[in-house]
Amino acid sequence: MGVRVAVIVMSTSFLLGCLMTHWIADSQTLWKSPLTDAHLYTSAAYYSLLAKMSLGMAATLVSVVTIGFMALMLSALDGEAGNLMFDGASIFLYGSAAAIYVYSVLPTMSKYTNITPFAANLPRFPPALRQPTVELASSHLICAVALTGVIILQATRYWAEGEDDGDAAESHVDSSEKHWKRSSRPIEPTTPDTARQTRTRASQSPSARRKSPVKRKSVLPPK
């Protein structure tokens, strides 16, 4: 259990770190006002480098995504209620981030392969790329928030399972102490006469014990 959680958290943290590096370009379009051509060209320069990444870097990202998704699926298939709740929500967020990146980020980023932002005299930024540049930064932000939710869910699940294990251990210790106290109670020895009287009194019914006369010794006055 702990190994799967560690794999999920590490793979998700790696992907989240990759998205955080995009902040260099995303901040130019999301948090800069007014939005100028210089800001757009700065973002486009970064995105053009990403669009031309090597095959090895792309394969590394795909491998990390696959490992994280497989760890989530294996953890959810345990069938426990806690796994279905936390891992189900984590799979939804993880899958949403992957879908946004595949169907929104990658097609948009492929449009920046022909841009040469390092020219001496930059022309006016292409109007057709202005809105996609802003949407690309927004998609990166949504993916980062979704992956952050996955890490929070896994950390919460690990903490909840630790609390349950602690409560179970405490209840087991309490029951063991009660059993030990009952078993260590001293046994009072009984003499044969006392045991015989106890069996005789126990064999009589309550009504017989009430009706049986009590014999008393008569005391005669001295002559």
ChimeraX attribute file (.defattr): number of C-alpha atoms within 10 A of each C-alpha:
attribute: neighborCount
match mode: 1-to-1
recipient: residues
	/A:1	9
	/A:2	8
	/A:3	9
	/A:4	15
	/A:5	18
	/A:6	15
	/A:7	18
	/A:8	25
	/A:9	22
	/A:10	15
	/A:11	22
	/A:12	25
	/A:13	17
	/A:14	15
	/A:15	18
	/A:16	19
	/A:17	12
	/A:18	13
	/A:19	16
	/A:20	14
	/A:21	10
	/A:22	17
	/A:23	16
	/A:24	12
	/A:25	21
	/A:26	29
	/A:27	14
	/A:28	20
	/A:29	25
	/A:30	17
	/A:31	9
	/A:32	11
	/A:33	9
	/A:34	8
	/A:35	14
	/A:36	13
	/A:37	15
	/A:38	14
	/A:39	18
	/A:40	21
	/A:41	23
	/A:42	17
	/A:43	24
	/A:44	25
	/A:45	17
	/A:46	16
	/A:47	24
	/A:48	19
	/A:49	13
	/A:50	18
	/A:51	17
	/A:52	12
	/A:53	11
	/A:54	10
	/A:55	8
	/A:56	9
	/A:57	11
	/A:58	11
	/A:59	11
	/A:60	11
	/A:61	14
	/A:62	11
	/A:63	13
	/A:64	18
	/A:65	19
	/A:66	13
	/A:67	15
	/A:68	22
	/A:69	21
	/A:70	16
	/A:71	19
	/A:72	23
	/A:73	15
	/A:74	14
	/A:75	20
	/A:76	20
	/A:77	12
	/A:78	12
	/A:79	10
	/A:80	10
	/A:81	10
	/A:82	15
	/A:83	20
	/A:84	16
	/A:85	13
	/A:86	21
	/A:87	24
	/A:88	18
	/A:89	16
	/A:90	27
	/A:91	19
	/A:92	13
	/A:93	19
	/A:94	23
	/A:95	17
	/A:96	16
	/A:97	20
	/A:98	18
	/A:99	13
	/A:100	15
	/A:101	18
	/A:102	12
	/A:103	10
	/A:104	16
	/A:105	20
	/A:106	14
	/A:107	13
	/A:108	18
	/A:109	19
	/A:110	14
	/A:111	16
	/A:112	21
	/A:113	15
	/A:114	9
	/A:115	15
	/A:116	13
	/A:117	20
	/A:118	10
	/A:119	8
	/A:120	7
	/A:121	7
	/A:122	12
	/A:123	9
	/A:124	10
	/A:125	17
	/A:126	11
	/A:127	8
	/A:128	8
	/A:129	15
	/A:130	16
	/A:131	10
	/A:132	16
	/A:133	24
	/A:134	18
	/A:135	18
	/A:136	24
	/A:137	20
	/A:138	16
	/A:139	18
	/A:140	21
	/A:141	18
	/A:142	16
	/A:143	24
	/A:144	21
	/A:145	14
	/A:146	21
	/A:147	25
	/A:148	18
	/A:149	17
	/A:150	24
	/A:151	20
	/A:152	15
	/A:153	19
	/A:154	21
	/A:155	15
	/A:156	13
	/A:157	18
	/A:158	16
	/A:159	12
	/A:160	13
	/A:161	13
	/A:162	12
	/A:163	12
	/A:164	11
	/A:165	12
	/A:166	12
	/A:167	12
	/A:168	12
	/A:169	11
	/A:170	12
	/A:171	12
	/A:172	11
	/A:173	12
	/A:174	12
	/A:175	11
	/A:176	11
	/A:177	12
	/A:178	11
	/A:179	11
	/A:180	11
	/A:181	10
	/A:182	9
	/A:183	9
	/A:184	9
	/A:185	8
	/A:186	7
	/A:187	6
	/A:188	5
	/A:189	7
	/A:190	9
	/A:191	7
	/A:192	9
	/A:193	9
	/A:194	10
	/A:195	12
	/A:196	12
	/A:197	11
	/A:198	11
	/A:199	11
	/A:200	10
	/A:201	13
	/A:202	11
	/A:203	11
	/A:204	11
	/A:205	9
	/A:206	10
	/A:207	8
	/A:208	11
	/A:209	13
	/A:210	10
	/A:211	8
	/A:212	8
	/A:213	8
	/A:214	8
	/A:215	6
	/A:216	6
	/A:217	6
	/A:218	6
	/A:219	6
	/A:220	6
	/A:221	5
	/A:222	4
	/A:223	3
